[in-house]
């Protein structure tokens, strides 16, 4: 195993090495093929955090609920986005934040998130990471919770690896949330765990040969509660198959930096999307950095915008990448729409596109027909969270002319646990707020 290496890059060094993205080329953005919204009903909300390919169609992974009570939400839609089924997950005050195909056959989905279903009513702030496996008919195969000794935990990233999965997020140690990673076998049994020394969380995980890459942001753990407030260092680490740390790459930015998502590189490294300089209100830039398999930076680019914006996901598309996020549509308005940015293999901008007003883009999935799905949420007219939203750009059109499909929340399936009061809604809310500075 390679020796542990750290690459700490100061702010001054970053400024000299970072390239602003080149102006858009002649390539045009793909046209929207169709869009769907998934209405939760009166006084209810829903949003899509992740998309998982299945043998037929796609699984939607997210959160839905009403009246302040939230559940993990799983749904299956066909190739045209038409709803096949959807189910609510484990317990009140829970949420699914990430998903993955359970196997190569695409016949089941594994989703990870946060729940307090096992907590006592006397410990409302207690929450755990949990993972559930559901087949393509919506039937539960198994469900597991983790971190029995750590309060205020949660899972925000999940990836399938050889003979199992890696789930990651955070767990509280002496009141401080720290990046947490666990290796699971195919039935969800925990094999090893790893905790970072610093505070922070994991936002992304990517399986690589004989290991896994995890990324997010860290904050120093100190006795001074005000020290490091809003200070985040972007962070990527490689863990070997047995959970040992191979290397860590970190960027310190005086105005904070964070990694949101990872896409694979052909050499076993990764290209990471995130943001730098966001600690000051309405400032900061979208950021793409590419690392080789040893954690060495190959190149990086920033994407300055004249309005507020945030990039949430990166997916490999052809010879380049698609970046997905949300931005304000003009300097004089607060109206926002999902934002798509097409870049080449070295991050140079080829095209960008703005989705409809009132949408936010959280995740994307490249399709075999050359199209791409973008998903997130659609806001109501007063700005409150409204409906899950999925749109397709490029690729083959839907087989009907219906542009929008609405569905209602189902009754709870039989595998849902008891609804217990808890603090997970606050945790989910804090997570969402932190991703929308």
HELIX and SHEET records of a PDB file:
HELIX    1   1 UNK A   11  UNK A   17  1                                   7    
HELIX    2   2 UNK A  424  UNK A  434  1                                  11    
SHEET    1   A 8 UNK A   5  UNK A   9  0                                        
SHEET    2   A 8 UNK A 245  UNK A 251  1                                        
SHEET    3   A 8 UNK A 233  UNK A 240 -1                                        
SHEET    4   A 8 UNK A 211  UNK A 219 -1                                        
SHEET    5   A 8 UNK A 190  UNK A 208 -1                                        
SHEET    6   A 8 UNK A 176  UNK A 185 -1                                        
SHEET    7   A 8 UNK A 164  UNK A 173 -1                                        
SHEET    8   A 8 UNK A 154  UNK A 161 -1                                        
SHEET    1   B 5 UNK A  19  UNK A  20  0                                        
SHEET    2   B 5 UNK A 297  UNK A 303  1                                        
SHEET    3   B 5 UNK A 285  UNK A 291 -1                                        
SHEET    4   B 5 UNK A 270  UNK A 276 -1                                        
SHEET    5   B 5 UNK A 257  UNK A 264 -1                                        
SHEET    1   C 4 UNK A  32  UNK A  38  0                                        
SHEET    2   C 4 UNK A 385  UNK A 393 -1                                        
SHEET    3   C 4 UNK A 372  UNK A 379 -1                                        
SHEET    4   C 4 UNK A 359  UNK A 366 -1                                        
SHEET    1   D 4 UNK A  44  UNK A  53  0                                        
SHEET    2   D 4 UNK A  58  UNK A  66 -1                                        
SHEET    3   D 4 UNK A  69  UNK A  77 -1                                        
SHEET    4   D 4 UNK A  83  UNK A  88 -1                                        
SHEET    1   E 4 UNK A  95  UNK A 101  0                                        
SHEET    2   E 4 UNK A 108  UNK A 115 -1                                        
SHEET    3   E 4 UNK A 128  UNK A 135 -1                                        
SHEET    4   E 4 UNK A 140  UNK A 145 -1                                        
SHEET    1   F 4 UNK A 309  UNK A 317  0                                        
SHEET    2   F 4 UNK A 320  UNK A 328 -1                                        
SHEET    3   F 4 UNK A 336  UNK A 343 -1                                        
SHEET    4   F 4 UNK A 349  UNK A 357 -1                                        
END                                                                             
